């Protein structure tokens, strides 16, 4: 399942450097850890674990400047 997401991310030298939290189905979920990340020419993918223990892929599209969230569990 893919859906639009509201993501709060840290922006140091560039945006986004590290997601901090996101809203899914009206619930705010804090990011406990970034397991890994992968950058492509037009997107960046963060594989994260929420404080609820579940895994998610957070994808930022540089062209549209939009986030998507893919729940993995």
KAPEUR-V161540 format. One record per residue. N is the residue number from 1. OMEGA is omega in whole degrees, -180 to 180 (NA if undefined). Layout:
N_OMEGA, N_OMEGA
//
This chain:
1_178, 2_176, 3_176, 4_-178, 5_169, 6_-175, 7_172, 8_-176, 9_175, 10_178, 11_178, 12_179, 13_179, 14_178, 15_-12, 16_177, 17_-178, 18_176, 19_180, 20_180, 21_177, 22_179, 23_180, 24_-179, 25_177, 26_-180, 27_176, 28_179, 29_177, 30_176, 31_179, 32_180, 33_171, 34_-177, 35_175, 36_176, 37_-179, 38_-179, 39_174, 40_-178, 41_-176, 42_-178, 43_169, 44_-177, 45_175, 46_175, 47_-170, 48_171, 49_178, 50_177, 51_175, 52_178, 53_-177, 54_180, 55_-180, 56_167, 57_176, 58_-175, 59_177, 60_179, 61_-178, 62_-178, 63_-177, 64_-177, 65_179, 66_176, 67_167, 68_179, 69_178, 70_176, 71_-176, 72_-178, 73_NA
//
